[in-house]
């Protein structure tokens, strides 16, 4: 593929996906501020208990077929129709299964109210299965402008409904209806804005062809989901819903910038890298440049969250959430390199090495689960601390080595390429850490409003003056957009 076309497709895709995700998170953030001040940790803890179980079903419903559609070069209409009806069938089975097991899930947590919440929440399986194929085709065709319009509309509508319900004392129901309404609006808008419509066609041969790719990816996604939610499952079981509410909000706040950026770039990089799967040298070059962009943006964000953690929690969530602060600072050490770790799936998925990804997922899940079980003895802070220590010790370097070997680059080469951004971010952190003490008596909102923009201004100013090639390319592209 022509290099200029790759760059143009990547920048255009990232621009629209970034706009989509930023607006999505901005709306979510605004609605979260309102909801967190109306509702307490207990209500959010209830939602987390439900999502731990229903999230598994969401993965089963898709079975990795959406990624298989994006990755497949010789895609036919039979593949699309088969995937659509398979998802519908599985979602119906899952809906009735969760209704059947709702009393047992409620009994597991010793929370009788969970049963009625699960009855309502299980409806999202059927609703969300109706647009999986349409969504995959939009991403495959790099039509991210359409996704932007659909996604931003759904977030705004569902968030508005949730806030109105919360003000009228609907409690946990406001959070559940927010999620259900988001999927409902998404399906309607997706069907209205895409030309593809399903036909009554099903082929076992087409399903097998899709499964050849999706089965390994599905296995990894299941393991990855389990490893990322076993902590909430155990905290909800052995601690309290308030503890779970604090832990889940902190974890999600820490992952917010990582997931936002990862979704933005992954949506674009997956189809682009898939096109280069037969040209390993080009694949590695594109990947390495993407990792440098990732670290340039994410390193200062992780360090800034640590630096301003107390001000962020107090300003956004309020004083009743102040127990989030020490846990958030622990998680910032995790988020620092997790932004790089999330890019490993680009390699496995782009090359079609989903079986290897699954095997790595087994090891990752065992280590992550062990760390959480050990840390549970010291409460939510213990869980956070052991999770971070195990990630640094047993997960990241081995995981990077295995993935980078597939595209013939070394861990040292990657670390060397991103070290500049970490070094500059730490220098700015040191300066602002001591300066923060001199203005400690300032209002927390005023401190955030002054220090956060200043922090990022000086960070990127240094990159501009040293003429970092990655930053200059990105800066010039943004300037060209502004001129248009």
N, C-alpha and C positions, 0 to 999 in steps of 0.2 A: 504494500500500500504506500502511496506517495506520502512523504514525510509531512509536507505542508498540509495535505488533506487530513492526516492524523491529528496534527496540531490544531487545525481549524475545527474539526469535529469535537476534539477533546475540550477546547476552550469554550465553544458554543454550548456543548452539553453541560459542562461544569457550570457555566454562567446561569443557565436556566435552572439546573438542579440546585445550585446554590441559592438562587432566588426563591425557589420552591421551599427548600428546607429551612432557610433563614426566616422566611415569613411564617412557615409552619411553627417553628420553635418560638418565634416572637409572639404569635397568637397564643400558643400553649403556655408560654411564660406569663403573659398577662392574665390569662384565665387561671393559671396556677396560683398567682399572687392572690387573686380574689378568693379562690376556693380554699387555699391554705389558711387564710384569715377567717373564713367562715367555719370551715370544718377543722377537726383536730387530727392528731396522729392515729387515733383509733379508727376513724373512717377510712383513711388511706391504708391502714394496715389490713382492714377487711378486704379492700380491693386487691391488695397484693396477695392475700390468701387465695382468692379466686383465680387470679391471673397465673399463679404458679401451675395450676392444673390445666386451665383452659388454653394456655400458651402451647402446651404439648399437642393438644388436638389441632391447633392452628397449623402446626408443622406437618402433622399427619395428613391433614386435608390437602395440602399442596404437594407433598411428597417430592419436593424438588423439581416438579415439572415446569414451573415458571422459569427457572434457570436453564433447564434443558431446552426450552423453546428459544430462549435468547442465544444459547450457545450453538444450537444446531444450524449448520449451513444450508443443507438441503431440506428445508422445512416445507411440509406439504399441508394441505387443508385437512387431511385425515388425522395428522398429528394434533392439530388444534382442536378439532371436534372431539377426538378421543380424550384429550386432556381435560376438556371442559366437562364432559359427562362423567368421567372418572372422579373429578373433584366434587361434582354434585352428589354422586352416590356416596362417597366417603363422608362428606359433610353431613348428610342425612343420618348415616349410621352414628357418627360422633355426637350429633345433637341428642338423639335418643339415649345414647350411652351415658352422657353426662347428666341427663335428667334422671336416669335410673340410679346413678351413683352419687347424686347430690346429697342424700341423707348420710352416706358414709363419709363423704368429704367433710361435711359439717361436724360429724361425730369425731373425726380425726383431730380437728382443731378445737373441739368442744365449744363450738359457736353455732347454736341452733339457727340463728338468723341467716347463716350462709346459704342454707338450702334454698330459700326463695330467691336469693341473689343469683345463684347458679342456674336456676330454672330460667330466669330472664336472660342471663348472659350467654347461655348456650345457643341462643338464636343467631349470634354473630357467625357461627360456622357456616350455616346455609347462606346467609346474606353475603358474606365476604367471598364465598366460593364462586359467585356469579360473575366476577370481573377479573379473575386471575389471568385468563388468556388475553383479554383486552389490554390489561396493564403490561403484560409481558411483551406484547407486540409493539406497544408505544415505546417501551424502553429499547427494544431491539432495533427499532427504526430511529432511535435517538431523537424522538419528538418530545423533548422535555418541556417545551413551552406549554403543550397541552396538559402535561402532568401538573405544571405549576398552577394553572387556572383551576383545575379540578381540586387539587389538594388544598390550596389556600381557601377555596370556598367551603369545603367540608369542615376544615378546622374551625373556621369562623362560626359557621352555623351550629356545629355540635358544642363548641365552647360556650356560645351564648346561651344555649339551652341549659347546659350544666350549671352555669352561674345563676340563672333564673331559678332553677330548681333548688339549688343550695340556699339561696336567700329565703326560699319558702319552706325551709326546714325538711328537705327530702333526704338529707344526710348522705349515706353511701349510695343511695339510688341515683343521686345527681351524677356521681362519677361513672356508674354503670351505664346510665342512659347516654352520657356523653360519648362513650365508646361505641355503643350500638348505633347511635344516630350518625356518627362519623362514617361507619361502613355503609349504612343505608344511603346516605347522600352520595357517597363515592360510587356505589354501584349505579345509581340513577344517572349521574353525570357521565360516567364512563361509557355506558351503553348509548347515551344520546350523542356522544362526541366521536365514536369510532364506527367505521364501516363494517367491520367483521361481526357477523352474527352466527351463532351456532346452528348446525344442521343435525338432524337425527342420524348420526353416522358414528360408528365405533369400530375400531380395528385393534385386535389383540397384537398384531404384528407392529403397528405404530406405537402401541403402548410399550412393548418390549424395547423398541428402539429408543424411546425416551427414557425408559428405566435404565438402560445401559449407562447413561450419564447420571441420571438423577438418584439412583439407588445409593451410591457412595456418598453423594452430597447430602441426601436425606439422613443417612446414618450419622454423618458428622454434625448436621444441624440438631439432631436429637440429642446427641452427646453434649454438644456445646450448650444447648438450652438447659439440659440437666445440670451441667457444671456451673452455669450462671444463675440458677434458681434454687439449687439445693440449700444455699444459705438462707434464703427467705422461707423455704419450706421448714427447715429445722428451727429457725428463730420463731416462726409462727407457732410451731408445735410446742417448744420447750420454754420459750420466754413469754412475752405478752404481745397483744396486737399493737400496743403503743410503741414498744420496742421495734416491732416490725415496721411500723409506720415511719419511725425515725430512720431506721436502717435503709428502707427501700427508697425514701425520698433522698437520702444522702447519696446512695449508690447511683440513683438516676441523675441527680445533679452533677455528680462527678463524670458520668458517662455522657451527659448532654452534649458537650462540645465534640467529643470523640464520635458519638453516633451521628451527630449532625453532619460533621465533615466526612465521615466514612460513607454515609448514605449518598452524599453529594458526589464523591469521587468514584465510589464503587459502581453506581448506576452507569457512569460513563466509562470507567476503565474496563469493566467486565466485557461489554461488547467490543471495545476497541482491542483489548488484549486477545480476545477470542479470535479476531481476524488475523492476528499475528502468531497464532499457535504453531504454525509451520516454519516460522522464521525466528529461531531462538535468540539470535543476536539482537534483532530489533525488539523483541519481547523484553529482553533484559534491560535494554537502554531506556525503553519507555517506562518500565517498572521503576528503575533506579531514579529517574527524574521525578516520578510521581511520589516516591518516598521522600525525596528531598523537599518537595513542596509540602508534603504532609508534616514533616518535622519542623519546617520553617514556620508553619502556622500554628501547630498544636503545642510545641514545647513552651512558648511563652504563655499560652492560655492555661496550661496545667499549673505552671509556676505562679501565675497571677491568682488563680483560685486559692492556692495555699496562702498566698500573701494577704489576700483580702477576704478570707473565709468567714471571719466573724462578722464583718460588715455586710457581706452578701446574705448570710443566713438571717441576721437581724432585720435587714432592710426588706428582703423578699418575703420571708416566712413569718417573721415576728418573734417575740420573746419566747413563746411557748415551744418553739422549735430549736432553741439555743443549744440543746444537747447534740445537735448535728455537727457542731464545729470541730471537736476533736476527731470525730470519725471522718469528716470531710478532709481534714489535713492528712490523715493516714492514707486515704484513698488517692490523694493527689500524687503520691509516690507511685501508685499503680498506674494512674492515667498517663504519666509522663512517657512511658514506653509502650503502653497498650495501644496508642495510636499507630505505632509501627507494627505491632503484632497483628492488628486487624487487617493489614495489607497482605498478609500471607495467603489469605483465601483467594486473592486475585491470581496468584501464581497457580495454585491447585485448580481453581475453576477455569482459568483462562487456558490452561494446558489440557484440561479434561482429566486431570489426575485426582478424581474425586475419591477413588478407593484409598489412595495414600492419605488423603485428608481425613478419611474416616478412621484409619488406623491411628493417626496422630490424635484424633479426638478421643479415642479410648484412653490413651495415656494421660491426656490433659484432664479428662474428667476424673480419673482416679486420683491424681495429685490434688486437684482443686477440692474434691470432696474430703480428702484426708485433712487438708489444711483447715477446712471449715469445722469439721468434727472436733479437731484439737482446739481450735479457737473458741468454740462454743462454751467451754468451761469458764471463760472470762468475760462472757457477755458479748454485746455487739462490737465493742472495741477490740476484744480478743479475736473475734472472727475477722475483722478488717485487717488487723496487724498480721495474723498468720497467713491470710490470703495473699497479702503483698509480699511477705518474706518468701513464701513458696513460689510465687510467680517469678521473682528475681532469681531464685536459686535453681529451680527444677524445670521451669517451663520455657522461658523466653529464649535463652541462648540455644538450647537443643532444638527448639522449634524453628528458630531462624536458620540454623545450620542445615536442617533437613530440607526446608523450602528453597533456600538460596542455591543449594546444590543442583536443583532441577534446572536452573537457568545459568549455571556456571559462574556465579559470583560468590564472594566470601562474606562472612559476617564482618570481618575487619574492614572490607571495602565499603560496606553499607554504613558501619559506625563512623568511619572516617569521613564519609560524605555528609553526615548529619551533625557531626561534632561541633561545627561552627555555630549552628543555631542554638544548641544547648549552652555553649560557652557564653554567648552574648546574652541569652536569657538569664543566666545565673549572675552575670555582672550587673544587669539592670535590677535583678531581685535584691542583691546585696545593697545596692544604693538606696532603693526604695524601702527596704526593711528598716534601716536605721532612720531614714527620714520620717517614716510612719510614726515613730516614737515622739517626734517633735510636734506633731499635729494630732496627738492622741485625744485631745480634748475637743476636737472638731465633731460636729454632727456626723453620724455614720453615713448618711446619704450624701452629705457634702464631700466626705473623704472619697467615697466611691466615684462621685462625679468629677473630682479633680484628679485623683491618683491613677485611676484605671486608664483614662485617655492618655495621660502623660506617660505611663508605663509603656504602652504600645507605641506611642509616638517615638520615644527614644530608641526602642528596640528596632523599629523599621527604619528610623533615621540612620542608625549605624549601618544597617544592611545597604542602604542607599549610598552612603559615603564610601563604603569599601567596594561598591559596585559588584555585589553578589549577583551572579548571572541568573539564578533562578528568580530572585526578587525583581531584578531589572526586567526580565521577560514578562513576568506577571504584572508589574507596574505599567509597562508600556502597553500591554493589552488592555488593562483597565482604563488607561488614558484614551486609547483609541475608541473604546465604547462610549466614554463621556463626550468625546468630540462629536460622535454620531448623534 
